[in-house]
Structures are given as structure tokens and as C-alpha cells.
Amino acid sequence: VLALDPDNAEAHFRLGLAARDQQQLERAAAAYQRAIALRPAYIEAHNNLGSVLQMLGRNEEALEAYRRAVALAPGFAQPYLNLGRLFAAGGDTVNAAATFQQAIARGIDVEIFNHLLSALRGETTAQAPDDYTRNLFDNFAGDFDRRLVQELGYRIPETLAARIKALEPRRNLRVLDLGCGTGLCGVQLAGCFTRLTGVDLSAAMLEKARARNLYTELADASIGEWLEKAAPNEYDLVLAADVLVYFGDLTPLFAQIVRVLDAGGLYAFSIELGAAHDFVLQPSGRYAHATDYVRRVCNQFGLEEIEAFAHHIRGDVNGFVFILRKA
């Protein structure tokens, strides 16, 4: 397109998208900048330029790009998210909170920004809003596997699968993968199931999972709402890999999981480790849980602990893995 029309702003923008996806960050930044030069009010180009500059460590320039996107489109949520999170990552909680409050005052994705404000202020809530989780992973899907697995050393799916294979001799399992994402657990359990159901509220993540051709069924739905409608005793194994970090109070979720799990079935999951309280909402927007709280909830629903051990989650985040059996 650019060979035919060198001043096509959209083509420069899309070239930037392609370069970013290939980790050609300097090339992506140049493409976005050219798009902006041709169309100064190109909101998405300003926002995406900020994202690439942030990835390059040029945070002051990234802040300015996000500010420009906010000024051009005061009703567009993503620049507020990016700007506030960048302030927070730099320890500037005052400006981060002010950015989130500005979005709330304008009526933009109020639940999402209230959740982020609560995380900044250390106010623990029961659960992250579905819209928050959906937005997070829809924007993360394109680069999810590379960043999480290659850069942050995420190995929870491999660990869960290895322990399940050791504990469960059957290879005809009916498996429910909650928060299945791009299907990393499905890959690790290949050959162990005759039915694999994945549930996730990010359509972009489900598209990646669908491309693996492993899942019998993929549901675009909130986990809690999907479980409420599911038939009882349908699954031999329920997985929740790095999913409970978006739930504070585990009681309603565990009640539904136990209901759909067949007698003798396994429930395997990971948590981020909390401290003094049962669960806390962290500045990251994720929840951490205390192991004694998790064990109390498991006991409440008759789940027998088979294994539990400390495990690295991702990056500098440590957690715990639990494998339990329904009586």
C-alpha cells in the first residue's frame, strides 16, 4: 500500500502493528510517528506509540504519548489505563489515582477504574470485575505466550499437567479448563482426555486456543456465570492455572467447582501467596491468598488435599500449587 500511497496514515499505523508483533520496536515507533505526522489527531497511533516507547524503556516519552491520546479522545478508555499503569509502575500513585479518577468522572468503564483505584489504595474487594479481566487479556492475547512463557518463565500448566499425569492413570478424562486463555494447559494434557472444555471471557484469548484444535468446547463467558449453568458431576478434572488471582473470596467459586466435579475427581490450581489476611487485592490488580485460608475453603467443601507446594508463578511472583480430590 505504501508503495502506491506513501502518505497513507492507516497503512503506516498497520505497519507499526505488524512490526510491534514481531518485536521490531524501533521500526514500530517510527511507523506510528509517521502516521501521526500525516494525521496528528490519530488517537490509536498516539496510544500505540506510547506502548512501544514504554517497551523500549522511554517512559517519559510514553507518558507524553498517552497524555496526547487522552486529550484527543477523552472518552477512549485505553490511554487512561496505560497512562495510569505507567504512573503506578514508576511509583507515582498520586498521578495514577488522578488518572483513574478522571476516567471515572467521565463515566468511562467505571468498574474497571474503580478496581484499579482499590488496588492502588490497598482496599480489598471480593472479585475483579469481568470487564477488567476481559480488557486485560483482550489486549494481551497477541503477545501472551511469548511474554508469559519466554520472558516471565511461566510454567504452571506444565507443573499441573505433570502432577496430574502422575496421580491419575486414566487417559480418558473429562477436563474443564477454567480461564483457559490461549490453551497452554490443553497442550500439556494432550493425550489425557476425551473431552476438554475451556472457559474464558476474553474472545481474543479464545481465538488463540481455538487455533490449537485441542478443545472439544470453548465458551466465551464469565467463569462464575458459566459454572452456575453447568450440569453437576460432569468433569473428572478441573484446572484453574493462574486464574484465582482474579478472585478474592474463593467460597462462591469453589462451591460451583465442587458441584461440577465428579466423585473422585481432581481439582488443580495455583495461587499467588498472601500474607496476614485471607486474601488481599495487590497494587497489580491481582489477588493474593493465604494458604491457610485456601485450606479452610477446601475443607468446607470436602476437598481432600493430595499435594500442595510452593511454586514460582511468573517473573518475580511466587505462589503455591494445590491438587485436591473430591470425596
N, C-alpha and C positions, 0 to 999 in steps of 0.2 A: 504493500500500500504506500509506504513512504517513498519508494522509488517512483511511483506515479504522482504522489502528492506529498512532498517533503514537509509541508506545513499543516498536516493533518494532526490536530492535537490529540484526538482519541487514539490514533494509531501509535503515537509516542507513548501515551498512557499505557496502552496494552502491551507495548514492547517492554515498558517498565515492569508490568506484572509478570511477564514471561521471564525477564532477567532476574527478578526477585526470587521466583520459584526455583531457578537454577543457581541461586546463591551468588549471582553476579551483581553484588550490591552497589558497587560504584556505577556500573552501567545502568542499573535500575534508577539510581538517584539522578543520573544525567538525563534519562528519558523522562522522568517526572518533571524535572526542571524545564526541559524543553517544552513539554505540554503546557506548563504554567506560563512560560514566556509567550506561547501562542494564545493561551486562553487564561488570563490572570485570575478569573473567578472560578477556575476548575477545582471544585471543592475536594473531590476524591483524590485528585493529584496532590494537593497540599497535604491531605491526611496521610496518603501512602508515602509521600516523601518523608514525612515525619517518622513513619515506621521504619523506613530503610535507614534514615540517618541515626535513629536510635540503635538499630542493629549494628551500625558502624561505630557506635560509641560517641557520636557527635550530638550529645544530648541538648546542648543549648540551641543548636540549630533545629533539632527535632521539636523542642518546646515552641519555637517560633513558628514552625510549620503547622503544628497543631493549633496554636492560637489563631493563626490566619484562617484555618479551616472552620474553627468555631465562629469567628467574626463573619465569615462569608455565609455560613449556614447555621444559624443559632438553633435550628430545630433538628439537626443531624446528630445522633447520639454518639457515634464512634469517636469523633475528635475529643469529646468530653471524657470518654473512657480512657483514651490514650493519653491525653494531657494529664488527667488526674492520677493515673497509674504511674506516669513518669515522674511527677512531683513526689508521689509516695515512695517510689523506688529510690529517689535521691534523699529521702528523709524529710522532705518538706511537706509535712502533714497539714499544715495550715492552708497552703495553696491547694493541696489535693482536696481537702474538705470543701474549700470555697468553690472549686470547680464542680464537684459533685452537687453541691447545694445550688449552684447556678442552673444546672440541668434540671434539678427537681423543681426549682421555681418556674422554669419554663414548661413544666409538665412533660418532660422527656423521660420515658422509661423509668418512672418513679420508683418502682420496686427494685430495679437493678441498682440505681444510685443510692437508695436507702440502705440496701445490703452493703454496698461499698463504704458508706458512711459509718454503719455499725461496726464494720471490720476495723476501720481507722480508729474509732473511738473505744474499741475494746468492749463493745456491747454485744453479748452473745444472744443469738436468736435460735429458733428451733430448726430452721432449714433454709438453705439458699433458695431464692425464687427460681422457678423453672426458666423464666426469661433470662435470668443472669447466666445460668448454666448453658442454655441454648446459644446465647450470643457468644459466650466464651469459646465454645467448641465449633460453632459455625465459622468463626474467624480463624480458628487454629487448625482446622481439618487439613488444609492443603499441605501443611508442613509438620503435621502432628508426629508421624512416625520418625522422621529424621531428627527432629528436635528432642523428642522424648526419649527415644531409644538410643540414638547415636550420640547426642550431645549430653543428655542428662542421665544416661545409664539406667533407664527404666527396665527392670527385669521381673516385675511382679507376675505377668502372665506365664513366663517360663517356670517360675518357682511354684505357682499354684498348680500348673499342669503336672510338673514333676512329682509333687507330693500326692496328687490325686491318682496318678498312674501307679504309684507305689502302694497306695491304700486301697484302691478299688480295682479288682481284677477284671471286672466286666468291661467289654468294649462296645456295648450296645446302649450306652447311656442316653437318657433324655436330659438335655442340658439347657439351662436357662442362663444366659449371659446378660446380666443387668449392667447398663451403661457400657454396652459392648464396644462403643467407639468405632475404630477402623477395623476391628476384628482380630486384634492381636491374640486374645485368648482362644479364639476359634482356630487360629493357625497352630497354636501349641497343642491343642487337644485333637487335632486331625487324626482320624482312625479310632477314636474312643467313643464315638457317639453315632446313633442312628437318627437323632433329632437334635437340632441346635437352633434355639430361639434367641435372637438378640433384640434387646430393647434399648433405645436411646432417643433422646429428644432433640438431637442435632441431625437434621437432614443431611448436612454436608458430611458428617462422620459416617452416617449410614450408607451413603453413596460409596465411600471407600470400602466399607465392609461388604457391600453387595458385590463389588468387583472381585472379591476373593472367591466367590462361588462355593462357600462353605456352609452358609446358614440356610436352614430349612425355612425359616421365617424371620423377617426383620420388621420390627414395629417402631414407628415414629411416634413416640408417646412419652409422657411423664412416667417414671418408674412406679410411683405410688398409685397413680390412676390406672395403669396397666395391670398391676398386681391385684387391685380390687376387683377387676373384671375377669381375671384368670380363673380357670377351674381348679379345684383342690387336688392335691396329690398327683400332680401332672409331671413332676420332674424328679430325677434321681440325683441331680447335681445343680446347685445354684451358685453362680460366681458373681462376685462384686469386687473387681480389681480396681483399686484407686477410685472408688465410687462413693464410699461412705464419707469422704471428705466434703461432700456437699449436703450432708445430713448431720444435724446436731443431735437432736433427740432420736435415738435409734428404735425406740419402742414401737411406734406405728409401723415402721418398715419391717422390722423383724417379725411382727405378728403376721403380716401378709406373706413373708417369705416362708415361714414355717407352714402356713396353710397350703401353699402350692407345692411344697416339698413332700415327696412320698416317704413313708416309714422306712427308716434305714438310710435315707438319702443324705448326701453331704452338702454342707454349706461352707464355701471357702471365700475369704475376703481379706482385704488389707485395710489398715487404718494409719493415720498419722498420729504420733504419740502426743498426748496432752500432759498436763502437769497436775496441779492440785484439784482441779474441778473435773466433773464427769465429762464435760465437753466444753470447748471454747471455740469461738469464732476468731480466727487469726487475722492479722493485717492482710494476709494473702487473699482473703475471701474464702478460705477453706477452713473446715473444722478439724480440730484435733481431739482425740478421745483418750481417756484414761483406761488402762487395761482392766482395772477392777470394775469400772462401770460397764464395759463391754461384757465382762463375765457375768455380772448381775443380770443384764438383759438376756443373755443366753440361757442362764439358769431359769429365768422367769418363763421361758418358752420351751423348756425341756430339751435344750440342745446340749449334747454331750461333747465336751472338748476332747478332740483327738490329738491335735497338735497346736502349739502356739509358740511363736518365736520372733525375736527381733529381726528386722529386715530393712535394708536400705530401700527407700521408695524412689527418689529421683533427685538429681543434683545434690544439695546438702540437706535433704529432708530424710529423716529416719522414721521408721514406723514399726508396725507389728503385723504379722500374718496369723490368722486363725483358721483352723479347719475343724468343723464340728459335724456331728451326726445327729439326725433326728431320731429319737427313740421310736 
